[in-house]
Amino acid sequence: MSRLLPLLAAAFALTACGPAQNPSDFDSGMNNGDMFRRPSGIDAMAEAIRSGNIPPEAILATVYFGFDRYAVESGERAKLDAIAGRVGATTVLLAGYTDHAGTEEYNLGLSDRRAQSVADYLVRLGGSRTRMEVIALGEQQAAQGAAAAAAAKDRKVHIVDANYKVGPGVRSTESARPINAAPAPGAAPAPEPVGLN
């Protein structure tokens, strides 16, 4: 009984003090609603990515990785350098993939690290992290039992314009112009998009 008495006294003291209050200048981010809000336009394109139905014109670039690697290699950086301005003007989804080697859990983590690495590089080029979202797909869309050359194509990150809209003549961004579309009369031809496959 003598051991129980101090515990009961402490419990009584804590409940008698009333509910804990935050300092007056505390902002949890819950009141303004911005903390958990996704950038607009992401849901439809995210679903297209997860189902493997990305419109090719929505892919701004594809960055490839070595086996079990997630750092953006020097040979792939030029692709990101080329689209930096376009990424800064839109919301992008970074879809990370792996080949089929490794466990499902490991591959999900690796695909996430690959996409995060691309995001970090784009932020260093001036992109806004708040306008990027990572989707880690692991080996979800990898060619099972593929030869080494085919497996190498599965180790990638697609940089996808989340604002691209599919439909007759409905496109919400200039970056969604069809690849082979003729330039407007008097306009210089647009450079070919990098990394489309």
N, C-alpha and C positions, 0 to 999 in steps of 0.2 A: 504494500500500500504506500510505503514511503517513496518508492520510485515513481508511482503513478501520479502522486500529488504535484510534482514540478511540471510534468507534462500537461496536466489539466490546467494548471495556472498559466502556462505559456499559451495554450490554445485559447483560453478565455481572454488573455491580453490581446492576442492577435485579432480576434473577432470583435472586441470592444473598440478597437481603433477605427472601424468603419472601412469602407472600400478604399483601395489605393487609388490615388489620382495622379494623372500625368502632370508635369509642369505646364504652366500656362502657354509656353512657347513651343510645346511639343506638337509636331505634325506627323501623324502616322502615314499620311498619303491616302488614307481611306476616304476622307471627306471629298476630295476633289475628283475621284474616280479615274484619274489618269494613270495610276500606278499599275492597274491590271488591264488596261485597254490596249487591244491590238491595233496596229496601224490599219487604216481602212483598205479594203480590197484584198485582204490576205486570204480570207476563208475559202473562196471559190478556187483560187489558184493552189492553195495548200491541198485541197481535196484532189485536184487534178494531178498534183505531184504524187500524193500517196497512192493514187490509183494507176500511176504510170502513164497518164494521158497529158503530158505537158505539150502544149502547142510549140512546135519547134521555133516559131518566131518570137516566143516569149523568153527563150533562153538567150541571155545576153552573152554568156561565155561558159565554157566548161573547162575546169582546171583538173588535171590528172595528177595522180600521186603514185609513188613507188610502193612496192609491197611493204605493208606494215609501217607506212610513213604517213605523217600528217602535216609536216611543214610544207609551205608553198615553196616549191623548188624554183631556182633561178630561171630555168627555161620556161616556166609557166607564168612568171610574174608579168611578162609583157602583155598577156591577155587581160590581166586585171588593170594594168596601167592604161590600156586602150579603152576600157569601159568606165573608168573612174568618174568621168563627167556625167555619163548616163546614170550610173548608180546614185550619184548625188542628187539627181533630179527625180527619182522615183523611189518606191518601196520595193525591196527585193527579198526574195526567199532564197536561202542558201541550202540546197538539198544535197546532203552528204550520203555517199554510197561506199560500199566495200565489195570485194569479191566474196566468193563463198568459203574461203579458207578461214578457219577460226570458229569459235563458238558464237552463237547469236548475241549473247550479252557483250562479248568483246567487240564484235563487229558494230553493234549499235554505238558503243563508246568511241570506237575509232572513227566512225562516220561523223559523229558529233564533233570530235576534235578536228577533223578535216574541215568541216564547215566553219567552226569557230576560228580556225587559222586563216581561212579566206576572209572572214568578217574582220578579223584584226588587221589584216593587210589593207583591206578597203578603207577601214577607219583611218589608218595611217596616210592614205591617199586623200583624205578629206571627206569620206562618206560618214553618214550619221548612223550610229549604232541603233538609235531608236527607230530607224526606218529599215531595219534588217531583222529577219527572223530565221533561225536555224531549224531545219527539219532533218533529223538523223534517221536514215532508213536502213542502215546496215546493209545486209546482203539481201534485203527484201526483193530487189529487182535484178539480182545477179544471175548470170547464166550458170545453172547448175552443171557441174562436171565440165566446165568450159576449158579449152586449151589455154595455155599461158597468155597468148596474144589477146584472146577474148576476155580473159580475167583482168588483164591490165586496163581494158576499157571500162570495167566496172568500178575501178578505184578512182572516184571522181567527186567533184562538187559542181552541180549546175547552179549558176547564178541566174535566177528567174525574175523577170519583171512581174511583180504581183498585180500591177494595174493593167496588164494586157487583158483585153476583153475579146472573147471569141464571138463571132456573129457576123451577119451580112453587113459589112461596112462599119462595124462598131469597134472602134479602137480608142482607148483612152489615153495612150501615150504615143509620142512620136517614135519612140524606140520600137514600137510594134509594127512598123512599116514592113510589108512583106519583103523578103530578101531580094527577089528578082524584080521588084516593082521599078518601073521606069521613073527617073527623076522628073520633077516638074520642068516644063520648058524653060530654058535659060539657066537652070540650076546645075551646079557641078554634081557629078555622080557621087552618091554617098559611098563611104568605104564599106567593104563587105564586113558583116558581123564576124567576130572572132570566136572560134571554138564551137560552132554548131556542128552537130553530128547527126 
